[in-house]
């Protein structure tokens, strides 16, 4: 015959097993869902996609500078020294799309050009730079 003490222990063991199984299922489901926190790469991709939809043009008063592999070039791909530039003029700095955002911002701040805008180079510019 079943004794009441044994059935009570069986009920407690069954309840604990069901609780652990429920926790296991919740953990497995939560690990299977992708993380909703946006990483820096995701934000960078989002910025690239939104900026590629419009094609801004260079204004006459802006001078175009290209940053490639630690060197600065003018629009004719001649090496230039940023220390000789007029700090009051408007400049647009073209960088490669795979350049980190932090590095872009450090370029802007370390050269002390307050009117510097940063843009991404298109495929044609990237091909020209690869041929250097």
C-alpha positions in Angstrom: 0.0 0.0 0.0 1.0 3.5 -0.5 1.9 5.3 2.5 0.9 9.0 2.8 4.5 10.1 3.5 5.8 8.5 0.3 3.1 10.1 -1.9 3.8 13.5 -0.3 7.5 13.2 -1.1 6.6 12.1 -4.6 4.4 15.1 -5.1 7.2 17.5 -4.0 9.7 15.8 -6.2 7.4 16.0 -9.2 6.7 19.7 -8.5 10.4 20.5 -8.3 11.0 18.6 -11.5 8.3 20.5 -13.3 9.7 23.8 -12.0 13.2 23.1 -13.2 11.8 21.9 -16.5 9.9 25.2 -16.9 13.0 27.2 -16.1 15.0 25.2 -18.6 12.4 25.9 -21.3 12.3 29.6 -20.6 16.1 29.8 -20.7 16.3 27.9 -24.0 13.6 30.2 -25.5 15.3 33.4 -24.3 18.7 32.2 -25.6 17.2 31.4 -29.0 15.8 34.9 -29.6 18.2 37.4 -31.0 19.5 40.2 -28.8 17.5 43.5 -29.4 20.3 45.7 -28.2 21.9 47.5 -31.2 25.6 47.2 -31.5 27.9 49.9 -32.9 28.2 48.0 -36.2 24.4 47.9 -36.6 24.2 51.6 -35.9 26.9 52.2 -38.5 25.1 50.1 -41.1 21.9 52.0 -40.4 23.6 55.3 -40.9 25.1 54.1 -44.1 21.8 52.9 -45.5 20.0 56.1 -44.6 22.7 58.3 -46.0 23.0 56.4 -49.3 19.4 57.2 -50.3 20.2 60.8 -51.0 23.1 62.1 -53.1 24.4 65.3 -51.7 26.5 67.5 -53.9 29.6 69.4 -53.0 29.1 73.2 -52.7 31.4 75.6 -54.4 32.8 77.0 -51.2 33.7 73.5 -49.9 37.0 71.9 -50.6 37.1 68.1 -50.8 39.7 66.1 -48.9 40.1 62.3 -49.1 41.5 60.3 -46.1 43.0 56.9 -47.2 45.4 54.7 -45.2 46.5 57.5 -42.9 47.2 60.0 -45.7 45.2 63.0 -46.9 44.7 63.7 -50.5 43.0 66.5 -52.5 40.4 65.9 -55.2 43.2 65.2 -57.7 44.7 62.6 -55.3 47.8 64.7 -54.6 49.1 64.4 -51.0 48.3 67.4 -48.8 49.3 68.6 -45.3 46.3 69.5 -43.2 48.3 71.8 -41.0 48.7 74.2 -44.0 44.9 74.5 -44.6 42.9 77.6 -43.7 40.9 76.8 -40.5 38.1 79.1 -41.5 37.3 77.5 -44.8 34.7 74.8 -45.3 36.0 71.3 -45.9 34.5 67.9 -46.7 36.5 64.9 -45.7 35.8 61.7 -47.7 36.5 58.4 -45.8 36.0 54.7 -46.6 32.7 53.2 -45.5 34.5 50.6 -43.4 36.3 53.2 -41.3 35.2 53.1 -37.6 33.0 55.9 -36.3 35.4 56.6 -33.5 38.2 57.0 -35.9 36.2 59.4 -38.0 35.4 61.6 -35.0 39.0 61.6 -33.9 40.0 62.8 -37.4 37.7 65.7 -37.0 38.8 66.7 -33.5 42.6 66.1 -33.9 43.0 68.3 -37.0 41.2 71.3 -35.4 39.1 72.1 -38.4 35.8 73.4 -37.0 34.1 73.5 -40.4 34.9 69.9 -41.4 32.2 67.7 -42.6 32.7 63.9 -43.0 31.1 61.9 -45.8 31.5 58.4 -47.2 33.4 57.7 -50.4 31.4 56.0 -53.2 32.6 53.1 -55.3 34.3 55.2 -57.9 36.4 57.0 -55.3 37.3 53.7 -53.6 38.4 52.3 -57.0 40.6 55.4 -57.6 42.2 55.0 -54.2 42.9 51.3 -54.7 44.8 52.1 -57.9 47.3 54.3 -55.9 
